[in-house]
Amino acid sequence: MRLSPLALATAAVASVMMMVTPATASAQSRTRQVVTPPQTEVNSNVRDLVALNRLNCNVDAARFVGRNDEGRTLYEVACVGAPGFLLLDTEPAQTVNCIANNASVAARRAQDPEADAGAECSLERNLDVLGSIAPMIQAAGLSCQGEGARWVGMTNSGETRYEIKCAGGDGYWLDVRNDGSIASSRPCLEVIAAGGQCQLTTPAELAARVAAIAAPSGRSCQASAARFVGANGQTGQRYYEVGCADGVGFMIRTSSTNAFESLIECSAAGGIAGGCTLSDTAAVAVASAEELQSRLAAAGIPCAYIENRSPRQETDGDRRSVVEFACTDRPWGLVAFLPNGAGSAEEIDCLTAQARIGGCSLTTRSMLIDGLNILAGNRPTLSSCIVADYRMIGRLTGSEAGSSELSGDVVELRCENGTGYITVVRPDRSAIVQSQTCAVSEQRGGTRCQIGS
């Protein structure tokens, strides 16, 4: 996701200086003294110009600044509940936002203290940047107690952009139209994710703020960094990542109003916009493995642990974590369905997993074929079959088989010579208890072979 293109601050500064400097420099460079008009005349002229040009300003105070070589007069105007401006009495009048103007003046002086920086706003209300922007915070509907504000620049569509800093570690960019209405507001973490920059709210403050949102989860973390991951365009739900000092962070999902909804450990967040980037990959892997082994033990599922794959989640039902494990005591592999609060645990091996979840990767297909070859070699009717491939078909219950001793998983085998069999493999994988050639199975109205003949 990208923010709309901006006219960067440097460009906005240039445009401000092009507008302001001629009038100011001209007034300051005159050798003859300019007579300051009476304040009552200044007030009257300013109010007339504001009304004539339909400017968004409830005039609080006005100041005569000077005149340029064309005889045009420059005023400073302070407004109630809105930023003030410099006003040149052309037709139509030209205005320059005081917050933007003073920011550009400060930038020029920082580059060259001796430079002629141009006219500067000095009325008391215009020097209170936060006070000028506070009404906009309220208009934007933000829950923000302002602690600081600055001018950022102009957008390509003509809005004025401000940054505000809130108590508690929040920060925003506000885009404000000329009539004072709010075009948009973006939290600083979204600004940073889109390539922008917040200067008033520090990364540490942003990290602490996101960690505070996650507090209902009970997850302990000394937050070291945070980032905005993305948003669901349909629901408005937002995802954030938190980096922790121990190297093992997490993501959180919030509602469209930034209320906490759920916590996702980095070990399970790989499918969310590329996963975590603020955590140490090795530390996450170790922590994840330890946690998954604990969950296996709690579920009463034995495993002499070697390694595991990243957890997935069921798409329906209890939405349990689905994890493949490699265990020294599980030659047929292990896939565990571990509950996340609701539901009960379940285990299957990788032979069953082919039909259930599409197969395994830690226990490979060739390893399962080796196991089937051992079972086939122990059954006289299959002793001549060197298994080259297999296909899981389904489960045959004791009632369907007529005996619990004949129940198990129905598996089609294809031998290296091209012949095939329909077999029933015991659930404990100790033996093949039934077998028929593909031809006999078809003649008897049974399962048809697909990989053998």
C-alpha positions as CSV (number, residue, x, y, z in Angstrom):
1,M,0.0,0.0,0.0
2,R,1.4,3.5,-1.0
3,L,0.4,6.9,0.1
4,S,-0.7,9.4,-2.6
5,P,2.3,11.3,-4.1
6,L,3.4,14.3,-2.2
7,A,4.8,17.7,-3.1
8,L,7.7,17.4,-0.7
9,A,8.5,20.0,1.9
10,T,11.4,21.4,-0.1
11,A,9.1,22.1,-3.0
12,A,6.5,23.7,-0.8
13,V,9.2,25.8,0.9
14,A,10.3,27.0,-2.5
15,S,6.8,28.0,-3.5
16,V,6.3,29.8,-0.2
17,M,9.5,31.8,-0.6
18,M,8.6,32.7,-4.2
19,M,5.4,34.2,-2.9
20,V,6.6,35.9,0.3
21,T,10.1,37.0,-0.4
22,P,9.4,39.7,-3.1
23,A,7.1,41.7,-0.9
24,T,9.2,41.3,2.2
25,A,12.5,42.0,0.6
26,S,11.1,45.0,-1.2
27,A,9.7,46.4,2.0
28,Q,12.9,45.8,3.9
29,S,15.2,47.2,1.1
30,R,13.5,50.6,0.8
31,T,15.7,53.5,1.8
32,R,12.8,55.7,2.6
33,Q,10.8,54.9,5.7
34,V,7.4,53.2,5.2
35,V,4.7,54.8,7.3
36,T,2.8,52.2,9.3
37,P,-0.9,52.8,8.9
38,P,-3.1,53.1,12.0
39,Q,-4.1,49.8,13.5
40,T,-7.8,50.6,13.0
41,E,-7.1,51.0,9.3
42,V,-5.1,47.7,9.2
43,N,-7.9,45.9,10.9
44,S,-10.5,47.3,8.6
45,N,-8.5,46.5,5.4
46,V,-7.7,43.0,6.5
47,R,-11.4,42.2,7.4
48,D,-12.5,43.6,4.0
49,L,-9.9,41.5,2.2
50,V,-10.8,38.3,4.1
51,A,-14.5,38.9,3.3
52,L,-13.9,39.8,-0.4
53,N,-11.7,36.8,-1.0
54,R,-13.9,34.5,1.1
55,L,-10.9,33.4,3.1
56,N,-11.5,30.8,5.9
57,C,-10.6,33.0,8.9
58,N,-12.4,34.5,11.9
59,V,-9.9,37.4,12.2
60,D,-8.4,37.7,15.7
61,A,-5.6,40.1,15.0
62,A,-3.8,41.8,12.1
63,R,-0.4,43.4,11.6
64,F,1.0,45.6,8.8
65,V,4.2,44.1,7.5
66,G,5.2,46.3,4.6
67,R,4.8,47.2,0.9
68,N,6.5,46.0,-2.2
69,D,7.7,47.9,-5.2
70,E,4.3,47.6,-6.9
71,G,2.7,49.3,-3.9
72,R,1.0,46.1,-2.7
73,T,0.6,45.8,1.0
74,L,1.6,42.7,3.0
75,Y,-0.3,41.9,6.2
76,E,-0.1,39.2,8.8
77,V,-3.4,37.8,9.9
78,A,-4.2,35.7,13.0
79,C,-7.4,33.6,13.0
80,V,-9.5,32.0,15.7
81,G,-9.5,28.2,15.5
82,A,-7.3,28.1,12.3
83,P,-3.8,28.8,11.2
84,G,-3.1,32.4,10.4
85,F,-1.4,33.7,7.2
86,L,0.5,36.4,5.4
87,L,-1.9,38.3,3.1
88,L,-0.8,40.3,0.0
89,D,-3.6,42.6,-1.2
90,T,-3.4,41.6,-4.9
91,E,-6.6,40.8,-6.9
92,P,-7.3,38.1,-5.9
93,A,-5.4,38.2,-2.6
94,Q,-2.4,35.9,-2.2
95,T,-1.9,34.1,1.1
96,V,0.8,32.1,2.7
97,N,0.1,29.8,5.7
98,C,2.1,31.2,8.7
99,I,3.1,27.7,10.0
100,A,4.5,26.9,6.5
101,N,6.1,30.3,6.1
102,N,7.9,30.2,9.5
103,A,9.0,26.7,8.8
104,S,10.6,27.8,5.5
105,V,12.2,30.8,7.2
106,A,13.7,28.6,9.9
107,A,15.0,26.2,7.2
108,R,16.7,29.1,5.3
109,R,18.3,30.4,8.4
110,A,19.5,27.0,9.3
111,Q,21.3,26.8,6.0
112,D,22.6,30.4,6.1
113,P,22.2,32.5,9.3
114,E,23.1,35.6,7.3
115,A,20.5,35.0,4.5
116,D,17.6,37.4,4.0
117,A,14.9,34.9,5.1
118,G,11.9,37.1,4.2
119,A,8.8,38.1,6.1
120,E,8.0,36.1,9.3
121,C,4.8,35.7,11.2
122,S,5.1,37.1,14.7
123,L,1.6,37.5,16.1
124,E,1.2,35.6,19.4
125,R,-1.6,33.3,18.0
126,N,0.4,32.5,14.9
127,L,3.4,31.4,17.0
128,D,1.2,28.8,18.8
129,V,1.4,26.1,16.1
130,L,-0.3,23.4,18.2
131,G,-3.0,25.8,19.2
132,S,-3.7,26.6,15.6
133,I,-3.9,22.9,14.6
134,A,-5.8,21.7,17.7
135,P,-9.3,22.3,16.2
136,M,-8.2,20.2,13.2
137,I,-7.4,17.3,15.5
138,Q,-10.9,17.4,16.9
139,A,-12.4,17.8,13.4
140,A,-10.6,14.7,12.3
141,G,-12.2,12.7,15.1
142,L,-8.9,11.6,16.5
143,S,-8.5,10.6,20.1
144,C,-5.4,12.7,20.6
145,Q,-4.2,15.1,23.2
146,G,-1.8,17.1,21.2
147,E,1.7,17.7,22.4
148,G,3.3,19.0,19.3
149,A,2.7,19.9,15.6
150,R,4.6,20.9,12.5
151,W,4.0,21.7,8.9
152,V,5.0,18.9,6.5
153,G,4.2,20.2,3.0
154,M,1.5,20.3,0.3
155,T,-0.1,17.4,-1.4
156,N,-0.4,17.3,-5.2
157,S,-4.2,17.9,-4.8
158,G,-3.6,21.1,-2.8
159,E,-4.2,20.1,0.8
160,T,-1.8,21.4,3.6
161,R,-0.2,18.5,5.4
162,Y,0.6,18.7,9.1
163,E,2.2,16.3,11.6
164,I,0.8,16.1,15.1
165,K,2.2,14.4,18.1
166,C,-0.2,12.9,20.7
167,A,0.3,12.1,24.4
168,G,0.9,8.4,24.8
169,G,3.0,7.8,21.7
170,D,0.6,8.3,18.9
171,G,1.3,10.6,15.9
172,Y,-0.5,11.5,12.7
173,W,-0.3,13.2,9.4
174,L,-3.3,15.4,8.7
175,D,-4.2,16.7,5.2
176,V,-6.4,19.8,5.5
177,R,-8.3,21.5,2.7
178,N,-8.3,25.3,2.2
179,D,-11.7,25.5,3.8
180,G,-10.4,23.9,6.9
181,S,-12.1,20.5,6.4
182,I,-10.1,17.3,6.9
183,A,-9.2,15.4,3.7
184,S,-7.5,12.5,5.5
185,S,-5.6,11.4,8.6
186,R,-2.9,8.7,8.8
187,P,-1.2,7.3,11.8
188,C,2.6,7.7,11.8
189,L,3.2,3.9,11.5
190,E,1.2,3.9,8.3
191,V,3.1,7.0,7.1
192,I,6.4,5.3,7.7
193,A,5.3,2.0,6.1
194,A,4.4,4.1,3.0
195,G,7.8,5.8,2.9
196,G,7.0,9.0,4.7
197,Q,8.6,10.3,7.9
198,C,7.3,11.4,11.3
199,Q,9.7,13.7,13.1
200,L,7.8,14.5,16.3
201,T,7.0,10.9,17.5
202,T,10.0,8.7,18.0
203,P,10.2,5.0,16.9
204,A,10.5,4.0,20.6
205,E,7.2,5.9,21.4
206,L,5.5,4.2,18.5
207,A,6.7,0.8,19.6
208,A,5.5,1.4,23.1
209,R,2.1,2.5,21.8
210,V,1.6,-0.7,19.8
211,A,2.8,-2.8,22.7
212,A,0.2,-1.1,24.9
213,I,-2.6,-2.0,22.4
214,A,-1.5,-5.6,22.8
215,A,-1.6,-5.5,26.6
216,P,-4.9,-7.5,26.8
217,S,-3.2,-10.5,25.3
218,G,-0.9,-10.8,28.4
219,R,2.1,-11.3,26.1
220,S,5.3,-10.0,27.8
221,C,7.6,-7.9,25.7
222,Q,10.1,-5.1,26.1
223,A,9.1,-3.4,22.8
224,S,12.1,-2.3,20.7
225,A,10.4,-1.5,17.4
226,A,7.0,-1.6,15.7
227,R,5.6,-1.3,12.2
228,F,2.3,-1.2,10.3
229,V,1.9,-4.4,8.3
230,G,-1.3,-3.8,6.4
231,A,-5.1,-3.5,6.5
232,N,-8.0,-5.6,5.4
233,G,-9.7,-3.5,2.7
234,Q,-13.1,-5.1,3.4
235,T,-13.2,-5.1,7.2
236,G,-10.8,-2.3,8.0
237,Q,-8.9,-4.6,10.4
238,R,-5.3,-3.6,10.9
239,Y,-2.1,-5.7,11.5
240,Y,0.9,-4.4,13.3
241,E,4.2,-6.1,14.2
242,V,6.1,-5.6,17.4
243,G,9.8,-6.3,17.8
244,C,10.9,-7.4,21.3
245,A,14.3,-7.0,23.0
246,D,14.7,-10.8,23.3
247,G,14.4,-11.1,19.5
248,V,11.1,-12.9,19.5
249,G,8.3,-10.5,18.5
250,F,4.7,-10.9,17.4
251,M,1.9,-9.4,15.3
252,I,-1.5,-8.1,16.5
253,R,-4.7,-7.7,14.7
254,T,-7.0,-4.8,15.6
255,S,-10.4,-3.6,14.6
256,S,-10.9,-0.7,12.3
257,T,-10.9,1.5,15.4
258,N,-7.6,0.0,16.6
259,A,-9.2,-2.0,19.4
260,F,-7.2,-5.2,20.2
261,E,-8.6,-8.4,18.6
262,S,-5.9,-11.0,18.6
263,L,-2.2,-11.8,18.9
264,I,-0.3,-13.8,16.3
265,E,3.2,-15.1,17.3
266,C,5.8,-14.6,14.6
267,S,6.2,-18.4,14.2
268,A,2.6,-18.4,12.9
269,A,2.6,-15.2,11.0
270,G,4.4,-16.3,7.9
271,G,1.2,-16.0,5.8
272,I,0.6,-12.4,6.8
273,A,2.2,-10.0,4.3
274,G,5.5,-12.0,4.3
275,G,5.7,-12.5,8.0
276,C,7.7,-10.8,10.7
277,T,10.7,-8.6,9.8
278,L,11.5,-7.1,13.2
279,S,12.4,-10.4,14.9
280,D,15.5,-12.6,14.9
281,T,14.6,-15.6,12.6
282,A,16.7,-18.1,14.5
283,A,15.3,-16.9,17.9
284,V,11.7,-17.2,16.6
285,A,12.4,-20.7,15.3
286,V,13.8,-21.9,18.7
287,A,10.9,-20.3,20.6
288,S,8.4,-21.7,18.3
289,A,9.8,-25.2,18.5
290,E,9.8,-25.1,22.3
291,E,6.3,-23.9,22.4
292,L,5.0,-26.5,19.9
293,Q,6.7,-29.3,21.8
294,S,5.0,-28.1,25.0
295,R,1.7,-28.1,23.2
296,L,2.3,-31.6,21.9
297,A,3.1,-32.9,25.4
298,A,0.0,-31.1,26.8
299,A,-2.1,-32.9,24.2
300,G,-0.6,-36.3,25.1
301,I,0.9,-36.8,21.6
302,P,4.3,-38.6,21.9
303,C,7.2,-37.4,19.6
304,A,10.9,-37.8,20.0
305,Y,11.4,-34.4,18.4
306,I,13.7,-33.6,15.5
307,E,12.1,-30.6,13.8
308,N,8.8,-29.1,12.7
309,R,7.4,-27.0,9.9
310,S,5.7,-23.7,10.4
311,P,2.2,-24.0,11.8
312,R,-0.8,-23.5,9.5
313,Q,-4.4,-22.9,10.6
314,E,-7.5,-24.8,9.8
315,T,-9.8,-22.7,7.6
316,D,-13.0,-23.8,9.3
317,G,-14.2,-25.6,12.4
318,D,-12.1,-25.0,15.5
319,R,-9.3,-23.4,13.4
320,R,-6.6,-25.4,15.1
321,S,-2.9,-25.1,14.4
322,V,-1.8,-27.7,11.9
323,V,1.8,-28.7,12.4
324,E,4.0,-31.3,10.7
325,F,6.7,-32.8,12.9
326,A,9.7,-35.1,12.3
327,C,10.2,-37.5,15.2
328,T,12.7,-40.4,15.6
329,D,9.9,-42.6,16.9
330,R,7.5,-41.7,14.1
331,P,8.8,-43.4,10.8
332,W,5.4,-42.6,9.1
333,G,5.6,-38.9,10.2
334,L,3.3,-36.9,12.4
335,V,0.8,-34.1,11.7
336,A,-0.8,-32.7,14.8
337,F,-3.9,-30.6,15.0
338,L,-3.4,-28.5,18.1
339,P,-6.3,-26.5,19.6
340,N,-6.0,-22.7,20.0
341,G,-8.3,-22.4,23.0
342,A,-11.3,-24.3,21.6
343,G,-11.4,-27.9,20.2
344,S,-9.5,-31.1,20.9
345,A,-6.1,-32.3,19.7
346,E,-5.8,-34.8,16.9
347,E,-2.9,-36.6,15.2
348,I,-2.4,-38.3,11.9
349,D,0.6,-39.7,10.1
350,C,1.9,-38.6,6.7
351,L,0.2,-41.4,4.8
352,T,-3.2,-40.2,5.9
353,A,-2.0,-36.6,5.5
354,Q,-1.9,-37.0,1.7
355,A,-5.7,-37.2,1.6
356,R,-6.3,-34.8,4.5
357,I,-3.9,-31.9,3.9
358,G,-2.1,-32.7,0.7
359,G,0.9,-34.5,2.2
360,C,4.0,-33.9,4.2
361,S,7.5,-32.6,3.5
362,L,9.6,-33.6,6.5
363,T,8.5,-37.2,6.0
364,T,9.0,-37.5,2.3
365,R,7.0,-39.5,-0.2
366,S,10.0,-41.8,-0.8
367,M,10.2,-42.5,2.9
368,L,6.6,-43.5,2.9
369,I,7.2,-45.8,-0.1
370,D,10.0,-47.4,1.7
371,G,7.6,-48.1,4.6
372,L,5.0,-49.6,2.2
373,N,7.6,-51.8,0.6
374,I,8.5,-53.3,4.0
375,L,4.8,-54.0,4.7
376,A,4.3,-55.4,1.1
377,G,7.3,-57.7,1.6
378,N,5.8,-59.2,4.7
379,R,2.5,-60.2,2.9
380,P,3.0,-63.2,0.6
381,T,0.5,-62.0,-2.1
382,L,2.5,-58.8,-2.4
383,S,6.1,-60.2,-2.1
384,S,6.8,-59.8,-5.8
385,C,5.7,-56.1,-5.8
386,I,8.3,-53.5,-5.4
387,V,6.2,-50.4,-4.6
388,A,7.0,-47.5,-6.9
389,D,4.0,-45.2,-6.0
390,Y,0.9,-45.1,-3.9
391,R,-2.4,-43.3,-3.6
392,M,-4.5,-42.7,-0.5
393,I,-8.1,-43.5,-1.0
394,G,-9.9,-43.4,2.3
395,R,-10.7,-45.2,5.5
396,L,-12.4,-48.7,5.8
397,T,-14.1,-49.1,9.1
398,G,-14.5,-52.4,11.0
399,S,-18.2,-52.5,10.3
400,E,-17.6,-52.0,6.6
401,A,-14.8,-54.7,6.6
402,G,-16.8,-57.1,8.7
403,S,-14.0,-57.2,11.3
404,S,-12.0,-54.7,13.1
405,E,-8.9,-56.8,12.2
406,L,-9.5,-56.0,8.5
407,S,-10.1,-52.3,8.9
408,G,-7.6,-49.6,8.1
409,D,-6.6,-47.1,5.4
410,V,-7.3,-48.1,1.8
411,V,-4.2,-47.5,-0.3
412,E,-3.6,-48.1,-4.0
413,L,-0.1,-49.4,-4.7
414,R,1.7,-49.3,-8.1
415,C,4.5,-51.8,-8.5
416,E,7.6,-51.2,-10.6
417,N,6.4,-53.7,-13.2
418,G,3.2,-51.7,-13.7
419,T,0.8,-53.9,-11.9
420,G,-1.3,-52.5,-9.1
421,Y,-3.1,-53.5,-6.0
422,I,-5.9,-52.1,-3.7
423,T,-4.7,-52.7,-0.1
424,V,-5.8,-52.0,3.4
425,V,-3.1,-50.8,5.8
426,R,-3.6,-51.1,9.5
427,P,-4.0,-47.7,11.3
428,D,-0.9,-48.5,13.4
429,R,1.0,-49.3,10.1
430,S,2.1,-52.7,11.4
431,A,0.8,-54.7,8.4
432,I,-1.2,-54.8,5.2
433,V,-4.3,-56.8,6.1
434,Q,-6.1,-57.0,2.8
435,S,-4.9,-56.8,-0.8
436,Q,-6.5,-57.4,-4.3
437,T,-5.1,-56.8,-7.7
438,C,-6.6,-53.9,-9.6
439,A,-8.3,-56.3,-12.0
440,V,-9.9,-58.4,-9.2
441,S,-11.0,-55.2,-7.4
442,E,-12.7,-53.9,-10.5
443,Q,-14.4,-57.3,-11.3
444,R,-15.9,-57.4,-7.8
445,G,-17.2,-53.9,-8.1
446,G,-14.6,-52.5,-5.7
447,T,-12.3,-49.5,-6.0
448,R,-10.9,-48.8,-9.4
449,C,-7.2,-48.3,-9.7
450,Q,-5.8,-45.0,-11.1
451,I,-2.0,-45.3,-10.9
452,G,-1.6,-49.1,-11.5
453,S,-3.2,-51.8,-13.7
